[in-house]
Amino acid sequence: MAKFLFPMLRANDRAQSLALVAIAALASALTVAGRASSPIPSSLARPGGNPVAFAISSPSFSNGGDIAKKFTCDGADVSPQLTWSDPPAGTKSLALLADDPDAPVGNWNHWVLWNLPAESRELGENVAKTGQLPDGSRQGPNDFRKTGYNGPCPPPGKPHRYYFKIFALDAKLDLKGSAGKRELEAAMKGHILAQSEWMGRYGR
């Protein structure tokens, strides 16, 4: 009896080992996939929303690289060109925020934009600083209390980081032209299908 039992035990051990290897491989794949896009804060995410490969980039500066002076208050202060990949199915509009988390007073907003058409795939350089753009997009006041984009303008010292964040939403937003970052984030709550960010640095 024992000589039949031991091979069975060894076969069970091999099966268990193969199962553990398969589980480890699956966990590793899920971890890698989770790094593909920025996580959506639970307070803003749409219930049941699924992460997708949605990414923003800029030909004006590399991700993590230096932002040219023309896009700052030391130059022409025009907005950089931004492009993004296809948003997920069900996207009705896009929204954009640009923030400096290293400002002395805390997170400082540089750009608030919403109701970008879902079919749009870029913002050209030097977006007009008006409340409404030709494509129907709306811009609100930033923390400089100006409408549209105002670029990096840090105090002397260590370079600051500037995050350009795009959000794919399942609805168009009904916001007043005076809406800023706080109002936009409140309106997006529960409507974000996917998001992505691109970061540049600037210092004096």
Residue frames as qw, qx, qy, qz and C-alpha x, y, z in Angstrom:
[[0.000, 0.885, 0.465, 0.000, 0.00, 0.00, 0.00],
 [0.324, -0.783, 0.076, 0.525, 2.79, 2.46, 0.93],
 [0.427, -0.145, 0.547, 0.705, 4.57, 2.01, -2.40],
 [0.168, 0.605, 0.624, 0.465, 1.39, 3.22, -4.18],
 [0.225, -0.892, -0.351, 0.178, 0.73, 6.04, -1.71],
 [0.439, -0.560, 0.157, 0.685, 4.13, 7.77, -2.02],
 [0.296, 0.167, 0.546, 0.766, 3.95, 8.34, -5.80],
 [0.065, -0.771, -0.577, -0.261, 0.46, 9.79, -5.29],
 [0.373, -0.818, -0.170, 0.403, 1.80, 12.21, -2.67],
 [0.419, -0.296, 0.349, 0.784, 4.67, 13.23, -4.96],
 [0.171, 0.455, 0.630, 0.605, 2.19, 13.85, -7.80],
 [0.205, -0.870, -0.449, 0.003, 0.06, 15.99, -5.48],
 [0.444, -0.640, 0.050, 0.625, 3.15, 17.99, -4.46],
 [0.346, 0.020, 0.505, 0.791, 4.00, 18.62, -8.11],
 [0.011, 0.676, 0.619, 0.400, 0.44, 19.76, -8.84],
 [0.330, -0.863, -0.287, 0.254, 0.47, 22.12, -5.86],
 [0.458, -0.425, 0.237, 0.744, 3.85, 23.54, -6.94],
 [0.239, 0.294, 0.587, 0.715, 2.58, 24.18, -10.47],
 [0.139, -0.815, -0.538, -0.164, -0.52, 25.88, -9.08],
 [0.413, -0.764, -0.099, 0.486, 1.60, 28.17, -6.88],
 [0.401, -0.152, 0.410, 0.805, 3.83, 29.09, -9.84],
 [0.101, 0.547, 0.629, 0.544, 0.76, 29.95, -11.92],
 [0.273, -0.869, -0.402, 0.090, -0.68, 32.14, -9.14],
 [0.457, -0.585, 0.099, 0.663, 2.64, 33.97, -8.70],
 [0.326, 0.111, 0.529, 0.776, 2.88, 34.63, -12.45],
 [0.038, -0.730, -0.587, -0.349, -0.68, 36.00, -12.53],
 [0.377, -0.834, -0.238, 0.324, -0.01, 38.29, -9.56],
 [0.452, -0.352, 0.279, 0.771, 3.16, 39.59, -11.21],
 [0.211, 0.372, 0.599, 0.677, 1.31, 40.31, -14.48],
 [0.174, -0.842, -0.496, -0.122, -1.44, 42.21, -12.64],
 [0.448, -0.703, -0.058, 0.549, 1.16, 44.28, -10.78],
 [0.371, -0.100, 0.429, 0.818, 2.91, 45.28, -14.01],
 [0.062, 0.580, 0.632, 0.511, -0.40, 46.11, -15.70],
 [0.289, -0.837, -0.425, 0.188, -1.34, 48.34, -12.77],
 [0.403, -0.519, 0.104, 0.746, 1.64, 50.59, -13.51],
 [0.400, 0.371, 0.566, 0.618, 0.45, 51.40, -17.03],
 [0.051, -0.674, -0.261, -0.689, -1.65, 54.41, -16.01],
 [0.033, -0.290, 0.493, -0.820, -2.08, 56.66, -13.02],
 [0.151, -0.390, -0.889, 0.186, -4.46, 55.31, -10.37],
 [0.230, -0.592, -0.305, -0.710, -7.78, 57.12, -10.03],
 [0.096, -0.189, 0.625, -0.751, -8.35, 58.44, -6.48],
 [0.092, -0.355, -0.929, 0.047, -11.16, 56.42, -4.90],
 [0.075, 0.562, 0.440, -0.697, -12.93, 59.67, -4.00],
 [0.284, 0.523, -0.241, -0.766, -13.15, 60.65, -7.69],
 [0.018, -0.119, 0.916, 0.383, -13.39, 57.35, -9.55],
 [0.662, -0.004, -0.243, -0.709, -16.57, 56.24, -11.28],
 [0.667, -0.187, 0.658, -0.296, -18.06, 53.17, -9.55],
 [0.849, 0.267, 0.456, -0.014, -17.37, 50.12, -11.68],
 [0.405, 0.856, -0.275, -0.168, -14.94, 51.99, -13.93],
 [0.944, -0.035, 0.166, 0.282, -12.16, 49.93, -15.45],
 [0.253, -0.730, 0.364, 0.520, -8.57, 51.15, -15.92],
 [0.795, 0.555, 0.215, 0.116, -7.53, 51.41, -19.58],
 [0.631, -0.097, 0.203, 0.742, -4.39, 52.28, -21.50],
 [0.143, 0.933, 0.264, 0.199, -5.04, 56.04, -21.67],
 [0.661, -0.320, -0.010, 0.679, -1.92, 58.20, -21.79],
 [0.160, 0.984, 0.055, -0.052, -1.01, 61.87, -22.15],
 [0.728, -0.123, 0.149, 0.658, 2.33, 63.13, -23.47],
 [0.118, 0.951, 0.033, -0.285, 3.95, 66.31, -24.74],
 [0.771, 0.414, 0.072, 0.478, 6.35, 66.96, -27.63],
 [0.021, 0.921, -0.103, 0.374, 7.27, 70.19, -25.83],
 [0.148, -0.642, 0.673, -0.335, 9.20, 68.45, -23.02],
 [0.545, 0.068, -0.836, -0.012, 10.02, 64.91, -21.95],
 [0.723, -0.580, -0.289, -0.238, 8.30, 63.25, -19.03],
 [0.758, -0.543, -0.077, 0.352, 10.33, 64.26, -15.97],
 [0.604, 0.228, 0.121, 0.754, 12.42, 66.63, -18.10],
 [0.173, -0.379, -0.161, 0.895, 12.96, 70.38, -18.05],
 [0.298, 0.804, 0.514, -0.025, 10.23, 72.74, -19.25],
 [0.464, 0.316, 0.180, 0.808, 11.51, 75.37, -21.69],
 [0.127, -0.287, -0.290, 0.904, 11.43, 79.02, -20.62],
 [0.210, -0.121, -0.426, -0.872, 8.86, 79.94, -23.31],
 [0.514, -0.433, -0.686, -0.280, 6.25, 77.96, -21.36],
 [0.487, -0.448, -0.527, 0.534, 6.94, 79.86, -18.11],
 [0.080, -0.955, -0.249, 0.137, 6.48, 83.33, -16.65],
 [0.415, -0.608, 0.330, 0.591, 10.12, 84.02, -17.56],
 [0.240, -0.007, 0.689, 0.684, 9.28, 83.68, -21.25],
 [0.279, -0.165, -0.455, -0.829, 6.22, 84.00, -23.47],
 [0.353, 0.028, 0.701, -0.619, 4.16, 82.03, -20.91],
 [0.664, 0.158, -0.380, -0.624, 2.34, 80.02, -23.58],
 [0.843, -0.178, 0.423, -0.282, 0.89, 76.59, -22.92],
 [0.163, -0.381, 0.853, 0.317, 2.85, 73.55, -24.18],
 [0.651, 0.134, -0.513, -0.543, 1.50, 71.17, -26.79],
 [0.471, -0.173, 0.791, -0.351, -0.22, 68.14, -25.28],
 [0.601, 0.137, -0.608, -0.501, -1.38, 64.95, -26.97],
 [0.528, -0.193, 0.716, -0.415, -3.15, 61.84, -25.68],
 [0.042, 0.015, -0.954, -0.295, -4.22, 58.39, -26.80],
 [0.459, -0.349, -0.561, -0.594, -7.77, 57.16, -27.35],
 [0.373, -0.268, 0.548, -0.699, -9.91, 57.43, -24.21],
 [0.197, 0.096, 0.969, -0.109, -12.06, 54.49, -23.11],
 [0.173, -0.414, -0.722, -0.526, -15.44, 53.68, -24.62],
 [0.328, -0.735, -0.589, 0.072, -18.21, 55.77, -23.10],
 [0.352, -0.310, -0.112, 0.876, -16.09, 58.91, -22.78],
 [0.180, 0.842, 0.500, 0.092, -18.27, 62.00, -23.26],
 [0.108, 0.960, -0.115, 0.230, -15.72, 64.71, -22.46],
 [0.753, 0.053, -0.321, 0.572, -12.17, 65.32, -21.24],
 [0.290, -0.953, -0.022, -0.084, -10.84, 67.61, -18.53],
 [0.692, 0.343, -0.287, 0.566, -7.35, 68.90, -17.74],
 [0.459, -0.888, 0.006, 0.030, -5.55, 70.20, -14.66],
 [0.638, 0.446, -0.339, 0.528, -1.97, 71.47, -14.33],
 [0.594, -0.795, -0.052, -0.109, -0.55, 71.69, -10.81],
 [0.379, 0.561, -0.559, 0.478, 2.65, 72.46, -8.91],
 [0.778, -0.516, -0.358, -0.024, 2.72, 70.36, -5.71],
 [0.691, -0.086, -0.258, 0.670, 6.05, 71.96, -4.66],
 [0.016, 0.726, 0.085, 0.682, 4.79, 75.54, -4.27],
 [0.164, 0.206, -0.610, 0.747, 5.60, 77.15, -0.90],
 [0.481, -0.103, 0.268, -0.828, 1.90, 77.59, -0.09],
 [0.617, 0.119, 0.749, -0.211, 1.01, 74.03, -1.10],
 [0.473, 0.311, 0.728, 0.387, -0.42, 72.67, -4.34],
 [0.124, 0.574, -0.033, -0.809, -0.68, 75.58, -6.82],
 [0.623, 0.487, 0.610, 0.049, -2.96, 75.29, -9.83],
 [0.177, -0.386, 0.398, 0.813, -1.80, 76.57, -13.24],
 [0.310, 0.078, -0.594, -0.739, -4.60, 75.46, -15.56],
 [0.433, 0.248, 0.756, -0.424, -8.25, 74.40, -15.34],
 [0.360, 0.249, -0.516, -0.736, -9.98, 73.16, -18.49],
 [0.449, 0.152, 0.841, -0.261, -13.09, 71.03, -19.01],
 [0.654, 0.569, 0.383, -0.318, -15.55, 69.79, -21.67],
 [0.027, 0.495, -0.697, -0.518, -12.83, 69.06, -24.20],
 [0.814, 0.231, -0.202, -0.493, -14.55, 67.04, -26.96],
 [0.844, -0.247, 0.474, -0.039, -14.18, 63.29, -26.46],
 [0.854, 0.449, 0.171, 0.198, -12.89, 62.95, -30.03],
 [0.147, 0.928, -0.323, 0.116, -10.07, 65.45, -29.51],
 [0.944, -0.060, -0.121, 0.301, -6.53, 64.06, -29.26],
 [0.585, 0.039, -0.130, 0.799, -4.40, 67.14, -28.65],
 [0.087, -0.953, -0.187, 0.222, -4.13, 70.70, -27.44],
 [0.635, 0.571, -0.015, 0.521, -1.87, 72.78, -29.62],
 [0.491, -0.156, -0.255, 0.818, 0.77, 75.10, -28.26],
 [0.010, -0.037, -0.058, 0.998, -0.38, 78.52, -27.02],
 [0.109, -0.590, -0.792, -0.111, -4.04, 77.83, -26.20],
 [0.065, -0.587, -0.118, -0.798, -5.96, 81.12, -26.04],
 [0.178, -0.129, -0.698, 0.682, -6.51, 82.44, -22.52],
 [0.422, -0.180, -0.183, -0.870, -10.27, 82.80, -22.90],
 [0.555, -0.101, 0.602, -0.565, -13.19, 81.34, -21.01],
 [0.828, 0.306, 0.433, -0.185, -14.45, 79.40, -24.03],
 [0.250, -0.375, 0.690, 0.567, -12.47, 77.89, -26.89],
 [0.452, 0.277, -0.434, -0.728, -13.69, 77.37, -30.48],
 [0.412, 0.003, -0.894, -0.179, -14.31, 73.65, -29.89],
 [0.628, -0.555, -0.330, -0.434, -16.59, 74.37, -26.93],
 [0.664, -0.141, -0.531, 0.506, -14.00, 73.65, -24.24],
 [0.290, -0.909, -0.107, -0.280, -14.20, 75.84, -21.15],
 [0.570, 0.189, -0.450, 0.661, -11.37, 77.32, -19.05],
 [0.459, -0.834, -0.301, -0.053, -11.65, 78.60, -15.53],
 [0.042, -0.898, 0.341, -0.275, -9.44, 80.70, -13.27],
 [0.773, 0.090, -0.513, 0.361, -6.20, 79.22, -11.97],
 [0.590, -0.613, -0.342, 0.400, -4.52, 80.10, -8.67],
 [0.330, -0.034, 0.081, 0.940, -3.06, 83.23, -10.28],
 [0.255, 0.634, 0.491, -0.540, -6.73, 84.28, -10.60],
 [0.243, 0.492, -0.437, -0.712, -6.35, 84.34, -14.37],
 [0.862, 0.294, 0.243, -0.334, -8.30, 82.41, -16.99],
 [0.812, 0.525, -0.257, 0.011, -6.49, 79.68, -18.90],
 [0.894, -0.037, -0.179, 0.408, -2.87, 78.64, -18.64],
 [0.054, -0.924, 0.337, -0.172, -0.16, 80.39, -16.64],
 [0.821, 0.281, -0.461, 0.187, 3.17, 78.61, -16.61],
 [0.765, -0.326, -0.329, 0.447, 5.78, 77.80, -13.98],
 [0.073, 0.809, -0.119, 0.571, 6.90, 80.76, -11.91],
 [0.794, -0.444, -0.356, 0.213, 8.70, 79.30, -8.87],
 [0.274, -0.933, 0.232, 0.019, 10.85, 81.16, -6.36],
 [0.371, 0.654, -0.653, 0.090, 14.65, 80.65, -6.62],
 [0.544, -0.391, 0.690, -0.277, 15.83, 77.29, -5.41],
 [0.363, -0.041, 0.922, 0.128, 15.19, 73.66, -6.16],
 [0.278, -0.011, -0.597, -0.752, 13.22, 73.03, -9.40],
 [0.580, 0.101, 0.491, -0.642, 9.51, 72.42, -8.98],
 [0.194, 0.135, 0.931, 0.278, 7.49, 69.63, -10.56],
 [0.445, 0.266, -0.004, -0.855, 4.54, 70.48, -12.83],
 [0.313, 0.152, 0.937, 0.025, 1.91, 67.82, -13.47],
 [0.442, 0.165, -0.315, -0.824, -0.37, 67.97, -16.50],
 [0.275, 0.097, 0.929, -0.228, -3.29, 65.63, -15.75],
 [0.438, 0.029, -0.455, -0.775, -6.02, 64.60, -18.18],
 [0.395, 0.099, 0.797, -0.446, -9.28, 62.90, -17.22],
 [0.261, -0.133, -0.750, -0.592, -11.69, 60.92, -19.42],
 [0.326, 0.090, 0.553, -0.761, -15.25, 61.49, -18.16],
 [0.125, 0.331, 0.918, 0.178, -18.54, 59.74, -18.79],
 [0.067, 0.841, 0.528, -0.096, -20.41, 63.07, -18.95],
 [0.270, 0.555, 0.039, 0.786, -20.13, 66.68, -20.04],
 [0.351, -0.373, -0.554, 0.656, -19.88, 69.02, -17.07],
 [0.056, -0.832, -0.375, -0.404, -22.29, 71.83, -16.29],
 [0.549, -0.429, -0.252, 0.672, -19.96, 74.34, -14.63],
 [0.083, 0.977, 0.132, -0.145, -19.95, 78.11, -14.45],
 [0.608, 0.669, -0.165, 0.393, -17.12, 79.97, -16.17],
 [0.189, -0.799, 0.398, -0.409, -15.85, 81.01, -12.75],
 [0.960, -0.276, 0.031, -0.048, -15.22, 77.39, -11.75],
 [0.048, 0.762, -0.642, 0.066, -11.70, 76.63, -10.56],
 [0.340, 0.278, -0.897, 0.050, -9.86, 73.46, -9.63],
 [0.231, 0.007, 0.799, -0.556, -11.96, 72.75, -6.55],
 [0.646, 0.329, 0.206, -0.658, -15.24, 73.02, -8.44],
 [0.608, 0.425, -0.579, -0.339, -13.92, 70.91, -11.32],
 [0.167, 0.211, -0.941, 0.208, -12.76, 68.13, -9.03],
 [0.410, 0.145, 0.646, -0.628, -16.13, 68.13, -7.26],
 [0.683, 0.415, -0.059, -0.598, -17.98, 67.93, -10.59],
 [0.498, 0.419, -0.736, -0.185, -15.76, 65.07, -11.83],
 [0.317, -0.258, 0.822, -0.396, -16.38, 62.95, -8.74],
 [0.641, 0.191, 0.694, -0.265, -17.82, 59.60, -9.76],
 [0.671, 0.689, 0.095, -0.259, -17.44, 60.33, -13.50],
 [0.035, 0.735, -0.635, -0.238, -13.77, 59.51, -14.17],
 [0.969, 0.212, -0.018, -0.124, -13.29, 56.56, -16.52],
 [0.855, 0.053, -0.020, 0.516, -9.51, 56.94, -16.83],
 [0.077, -0.988, 0.110, 0.078, -6.74, 59.45, -16.22],
 [0.834, 0.162, -0.020, 0.528, -3.09, 60.04, -17.06],
 [0.215, -0.952, 0.045, 0.215, -0.38, 62.58, -16.25],
 [0.716, 0.447, -0.058, 0.533, 2.83, 64.05, -17.69],
 [0.487, -0.822, -0.083, 0.283, 5.35, 65.84, -15.49],
 [0.570, 0.596, -0.098, 0.557, 7.95, 68.48, -16.25],
 [0.583, -0.559, -0.245, 0.536, 10.39, 70.46, -14.08],
 [0.299, 0.759, 0.045, 0.576, 11.35, 74.11, -13.93],
 [0.597, -0.623, -0.236, 0.447, 13.61, 76.03, -11.57],
 [0.218, 0.936, -0.059, 0.270, 15.41, 79.34, -11.25]]
